[in-house]
Amino acid sequence: MTLPEILAHLAAALERAAVALVPGDAPPTVVFEAPRNPDFGDFASNAALQLAKRARRPPQQLAANLIERIFADDPSLRDILGEATALGGFINIRLTPAAWQQAVATILKSGADYGRGTPNAQHVSLEFGSANPTGPLVVVQGRTLSLGDSIAKALRFCGTQVTTEWIINDAGTQLDTLGRSLYVRYRQVADPAYPFPDDGYPGDYLVALAERLRARDGGRWDDVPQDEWLPFFADYARDELVHGQQESAARFGVAFDRWQSERVLHESGAIERGIAALRERGLIFAEDGALWVRTTQFGDDKDRVIVRSDGRPTYFGADVAYHYDKLQRTDRAILILGPDHHGYIERLGTIAAAFGRPGAIEVLIAQQMTLLRDGEIVAMSKRAGNVLTLDDILDEVGVDAARFFFVLSNPDSPLTFDLSLAKEQSNENPVFYVQYGHARIASIERRADAGLRERAERGEALGSLIEPSELALAKRLSEFPAIVSSVAENLAPQRLARYAREVAADFHQFYMNCRVLTDDADLSVARLGLSRATKIVLANALMLLGVSAPDAMERVEPA
């Protein structure tokens, strides 16, 4: 049996014992969790605490009675349970070495599919990374890209269909500001004294665009009226910058299924369709020449304008259009937004409820970031034009380190990214530490006899795994399916990064305590099998994080 099957078998046995000892309308919900103190056992259940009042017995006594009953009903459980004790009203269990040996065998048999879920019917829209098309991707987009792509990978690994989306916010006045800014840079190529607007985008990235445009068109645009040059410069800048954003995302290992232009969405009639759907629900009303949505019916503090009195849609109207489109083609819409978007949580929740889909839109906020270099904070200011781009980060630390560091903290917690640490070739660098574990195992396998490797891949001789560090590592590896499931369910990729470090730490401890290649062939095969299972889990975890799993690194030691 696999570990989930073992725990399900034990839960069913406890439920039957509870029904026999404490009759009632409903049996307890038996859940096994790892105790905080591993000395208490591998897993614990609070079933006795749930039933103590009904049973009119102290929880400790009831826990002991339940343990006695499950063994009496099913003596074969002793082949699974090495130990079962009552402590503080909890039922603590420790599995036999055979159970953990079987877990290793399952990993070896499953290979790269270990932990993968079966396809389900759910279809999720996942929007993340979306940046204004007014400049290159910056550091904060790096965090949302890492979070979003890892969540998408985890959802897909668990069997959910995911459409990843990027909205190009090209329907607002900011595009005109971008066009004017590029035009000024274009004029400054020939006349450096040409004045720059106070509200312009000051970044040097527009200078390069202007120089290319000047080289191509010469002074063609110098003397034409603004109503002619502004649309051209706005669209040209948008297209060039979005192309650059797409290249940066691809370099970062992130691909999107849809790049949706907000302007195109508006031109397609999406706002009108959204309004029509809300009108059918009796939620649209006119006042002061504008159109409003009765959002107060869904807990909003005020009704919202969707179309202004001059006929222009509001930002709320754009959100209605885009998310109505999403909800027509998916079961659930998830958005990962930056730290200045807290107000969107309630607003988008209102939209979902207005369309009769309460809870179908979820918002994850990625909090502020601080960059450190050599112990000093790296100052950044978009307004001042000294922005550290995502490509700058990748040039400095590489894709793997950036991807791993960006997801180390909870998305709703501020993140401190130590650039100096990310470049260290040491165990203090978490991504190096995890990758080093994978590379060390590959080194061991290269040094092993081919016959031993083949036996290990088949899962032979695993009964030799009885040392505490061997069983601790096997237990950790068995947690992988539950970890991936929790990442997908809770949108929490940081759990996977932390788990990968724990696997690497347990492997390094096993490696220090147990020589893998020995004079005992069966023992070598067993430890090679355990090492290979570890390599599979590390590779799967790193794959879901968008990080490479190298087979060779500096400092990899022989077996």
N, C-alpha and C positions, 0 to 999 in steps of 0.2 A: 504493500500500500504506500501511496505517496503521503507526505506529511498532512496535507489537507484531508485526505481520506482517513488517516489515523485519528486526527482530531475530531472529525465528524463521527467516526465510530465510537470514540470515547464520549462525545457529547450525547449521542443516542443512548449509550449505556447508562449515563448519569440521569438522563430524563426518565428512562424506564424505572430506575431505582427510586427516583423522587416520586413518581406516580404511585409506586407500591408502598413507600413509607409514609408519604404525606398526601393522601387523596385530596383532590380539590377540582375546581372547575378547569384550571389550566396548569400545565406543568411549567417549571421555571425555564427561562431562556438561558441555555447553557452556552457560555462563551469562554474560550480559553485565551488568556493573555499572558505574555511573559511577565513574571514578577519583577519588581524593581530590584530586588536583591537576588542575583542568580543562585546564591547558596540555597534558596528555598526550593529550587527546582527549575524545570524547563518551562512549565506553564502552570497557571493557576485559574481556578473557577470560583466565583462567589455564589454558586447555586445554593449552598446551605444558608448563607446570609439572606438570600431572597425568601427562603421557606421557613426560617426559624420562627417567625411570629405565628404563621399558620400551624406549624408543627408543635408549638408550645414547648420547644426544647431550645437549650442554648445552642448557638450556631456551631460551636466547637464540637459538641456532642453529636449534632446532626451531621456534620461533615464526616466524622468518624463512622457513623452508621451508614452513610451513603457509600463510603469507600468499601466497607465490609460487604455491603450488598452487591456492588458491581462485580466484585471478585467471586462472590457466591453464585451469582447468576451466570457469569461468563468467565470460567477459570482461564480461558485462552488469553485474556487480557494481560496475564502475567508475562506473556511473550512480548508485549508491547511496553508495558509499564515496568520499569526497573524499580520504581518506588512511588508510593502514593501516601501522602500524609495529610493530617488535619492540623492547621496552624492558624490560630486567630480566626477561626470560622471559615477560612479558605481551604479549598481542596488543592493541594500542591502535588504535581506529578513530575516525575523524571522518566523520560523514555529510555529504553534499553539501547545499547550501542547498535543493535541490529536495525532499529528504526532510523538512526542517522546514517548507517551504512546504506540502507535502502534509498534514502534521500539522495545520496551521492550517485547511486546507480540510475535514479530517475533523471538527474541532470545530464549524465553521460549519454543516456539514451535519447534525450530530447535535443541535445546540442543547442544550436542557436535559437531553437523554438522554445527553450525552457522558459516558462513563465508566460508564454503567449496565450491570450484568451481566444475563445471561439468568436467568430463574427456575430454581432448583434444587430438589431434593426435600427439602432439610433444613428442619426446623422447630425453632426455638430458643425456649426460655423464658428471658426476661431479667428478673430481679427486681432492682430498685434503688430507692433512696430510702426504702424502708420504715422508718418511724419509729414509735416507741411512740406509741400514741394518747393520750398524756398531756400534750400541749402543742402549740404551733404549730411549724411547720417552722423549723429553725434553720440556721445557715450551713453546717454540714457536710452537711446534706441537699441544700443548693444544689449542692455539688460532686458528690455522687453522682447527683443529677438530671441535671446537665449531662453527666456522663460517660455515664450510662446511655442517655439519649435520643439522644446523638450516636452511640453504638455501635449502638443500634437502627436509626437512620436509615441508617448505613453498611451494616449487614447487609442491610437491605431493599433498598438501592440496588444491592447486589451480587447480589440475587436470592434471598436467604434469607427464609423466612417467620418472623416474630418475633411472639411473644406477650409483651407487657410486663406485669409483675405487681407488685403491692404487697401485702405481707402485713400485715394489721392484727393486732398482737400483743395480743389481748384475752382471752387464756385464762389469764393468770397473776394472781398476787396484786397486781400493780401497779395493776390496775383497781380493786380495793378501796381501795387507798391514794388513788387519784384520786377515788373517790367520797367518801371521808371528807374529803379536802381541799376539795372543792367544798361539801360540807355545812357545814363550818366557815365558809367564806366566805359562804355563804347565811345562817348564823346571825349572822355579824358585820355584815351589812347592818343588822340591827335592834339588835344588841348588839356594838359594836366591841371590848368586853373579852372576848368569847368566845375561849377559848384555842385556839391553832393547834397541831396535833400536830408533834412533832419530826421525824417521817418524812414529813411532808406535802410537797406540791408548792407552793413559795412564789410562783410566778410570778403577776404581776398579771393574766394572761389569765383566771384563774379568777374574779377579782373581777367582771369584766364579765358572765360567765355567771351568777354568783350574783345580780347585780342584776337581770338579766332574769328569772330564775326567781322571785325574790322579788316582782317586779312582777306576774308572772303568777299565782303561787300564794299570795301573802301568807304567813301563818305556818302554812300547812297542815302542814308537816313538822316543826314545832318540838317537838311532844310525842309523836310516834309512836316506837315502838321501832326500834332500829338495824336489825334484820332486815327491817324494812319499807322504811326510807328508803335503806339502803345500796345495794340492787340498782338502785333508781330513779336515785339520784345517779350511780352508776358508769356506767350505760348512757347517761344523759342527757349526762354529760360526754364520754364516748367519742364519741357520735354528733355532738355539736356540734364537738368538736375534729377529728374525722376529716373532717367537712364543711369546716372551715377549711383543713385540709391539702390537700384536693382543690381548693379554690378557689385556694390559693397555687400548687399545681402547675400548674393551668390558666393562671394569670397568667404563669407562667414558661414557658409554651408546651409543657408536657409532659402528654401524655394516656396513661392506662393502659388496657389491654384488660381487666384483671381487678383488682378490689380484693377480696382474699380475707380474710375473717374467720377467724382461727385458731380461735375458739370454734365457728363454724359448721362448720369442717372437722372438728373433733373430734366434734361432734354428728352429723355425717354418717356416722360409722363409719370414717373414713379411717385412724385408728390401728389399729383391728381388722383392716382390710384389709392394712395394711402388715405387721402382725405375722403374719398368715396367710401372706403371701407369703414372709416370712423363715422361718417354720416349715416351709413346703414345701421350703425349701433346707437344712433341718436346722440352722438357725442360732439357734434359740430354745431356751433351757433355763431351768428354775426353780431358784432357790436362795434360802434364807432368806425364802421367801414372796413373792419378787419375780420378775419375768421379766427375763431377760438376753439380749443378743445376742452371739454369738461373734465380736466384731470383731477379736480377735487373729489370726484367720485371714487378715486383710487388712492386717496390719502395725500395728494399733493396739497401744498399750502395755498395754492392759487391756481386758477385756470390759466392755460398757456395759449399765447398767440401762435398760430401756425402760418398764417399769411398776413402780412402787414396791409395797412389801408392802401398803400401804393402798389399792391399786387406782388411784392417781393416776398418769397418765403423766408421765415426766420430760421435760425440755427435749429430750433426745435422741429421745424418743418422738414429740414434736411435729415434730421435723425429719424423722424417718422418714416420718411420715404425709404431710407436705407434699411432700416430694421423691419419695416413691413416686407420689403423684398427678401430679406434674410429669412423671416419667419414663414414665408410662403414655400421655401425650398428646404428648410432644415427643421429639426425638432427642438434645437437648443442653440442659442447664440451666446458665445463667450467673447468678451473684449478684454484685452490687457492694455491699460492706459497709464499714462505718466502721472507723476505726483500732483499735478495741478488740475486733476479731473475728478475730484471727489464728488462734485455736484452732479456728475453724470450718473452716479449710482441710482439715486432716487428718480432722476428724470427718465432713464432708460427702463427702470422698473415700472414706471407709470405707463410707458408706451406698450410694454408687453401686456400689462393688465388691460389696457384700453382695447387691444386686439383680441382679448379673451384668452391670453396665454400667460397668466401670472406666473412669474418665476422663470419664464423661458429665456430671459436675457440676464446674464450674469456679468458682473464687472469685477475685474481684478486690478488693483492699483499697485503699480511698481513704484516704491518710494524713492526718495532722494538718494543720490550717490555722492560719495566723497572719494576722490582719488589721492593716493599718497605716492610719493616718489622719494626714496631715501629719507623717509620719516617726515617729509614736509608735504603739506596740502598743496595740490596742484590747482592753481586759481584758474577759473573758467568764467567767461562772461560772453553770452551770445550778443548782447547789446554792444559790447566793446569790440566785438569781432575776434576775440582770442578764444576760439572754440577748439576743443580737442575732439577731433572726429573719430568715428569708429575705426576708420582705416589707420589713423595714427596709432590707436591702441593695438591693432593687429600687427602693424609694423614693429611695434616695440616688444610685445609679449607673445605674439602668435595666436592663431585661432583657438587651439586647444586650451591654453591657459585662460584666455578671455571667456570662452564658453563656460568653463568650469567655475571660474571666480564669480561670474555674473549670477549664477544660480545658488551660490552657497548660503545666502540668507533668505529668510521668508520674504516673499514679495512685498508684504505690507510692513516690513522693517527697513530702516535705512541700511545701505550697504557701503562698507568701506573697502575699496579695491586697492590693495597694496601692489603697485606695479613692480616694485623692486622684488618683492617676495615671489611674484608670478614668474619672474625670470630665473629664480634660483634653481640650481640642480641639486636639491637637497630634500630630505624627508620633511622639512618644514613647509615645503610647497605642496599643497594637497593634491594638485593634479599630477605633479611629478611622482609623488608617493604612490598614487593609484596606478599610473602607467608603468611605473617601475615594477610593481607587483606582477603585472601582466607580462612584461618583458622578461622578468626573472624566471617565470614559469616556462616561457618559450625557450629560454636558455637551457633549463633543465631538460626539457623534452629533446632538444637537439643533441644533448650529451648522452641520452639514454639509448640503450640498444633497441633496434627496431622491433624485435620480438616483445620486449617489455612494453613498449609503447602500444603495440597492437592489443596486447592483453589488457592494458589499462583502459584503452578506448572501449573495450567490450565490457568493462565493469567487473573484471575478475578479481578474486582474492580480497574483496572489500571487507571481509570478516576480520582481517588483520588490523583494521582501524579501531583501536581501543584506547589510545593515549588521550588524556584530557584535551590537549591542544588540537588533536585530530578531530575529536568529536565536537569541540567548540567551533571549529571552522566549518564542519559539516552542518552544524545547526545554523550558523550564520547564512550559509549558502541556501538553506531551505527557506529562508525568509524572503527571497527575491520575488516570487510571484505576488506575495502580499504587499511588498513594498511598491511594486509597479502599479498594482491595483489602487493603492492609497494615493499615489501620485496622480493617477487619472481621476480618481473620485474627488480628491480635495484640491486639485490644481496646484500641487505642491512639489515641484521638481527638486527643491532643496533636499527633500528626504532621500532622493536617489543619490545625490552627490554625497551626502553624509553616509549613506549606506555603503557606497563604493569605498569610502575611506575606512569604514569599519571592516569590510571584507579584506582590504589590503592589510590592515593592522593584524587581523586574525591570521592571515596567511603568513605574514612576516614572523609572527610569534610561533606558528607551527614550523616554519622553516628553521628558526633558531633552535627549536627543541627536538626536531625529528629530521634526521638526515634522510633525504628522499631516495637516493640511489645507494643501496647497501649490498652486502654480500648475500642477503636473504632475498631470493627472487620474488617470492610472494609478497613480502613486505614492500619491496620496491614497486611492484605492480600496484599495490593498494595505494601507496603514497603518490605514485604517478597519477593514478585515477583521481585521487582527491585534488591534486594540483591541477589536473586538466579540468575538473569540474569548476574549480576556482577561476581558471582562465576563461571558461565559458561565461560565468556570471559577470566577471569584470568586463569582458568584451560587450556583453549585452547592456550592462549599465552604462558604459562609456558611449556605446552607440546611441542610446536613448538621450544622452546628454549632448550629442553632437561632437564628441571628442574621439580622437583616434586611439586605437589600442595597439601600440607598437610591439613588435616582436624583438626589438633590440634597442637598447639604450646604454648610455655610459653608466659605469659602475655596476652593471649586471654581473653577478658573481657565479662561479661554477657551482654545481650541485655538490 
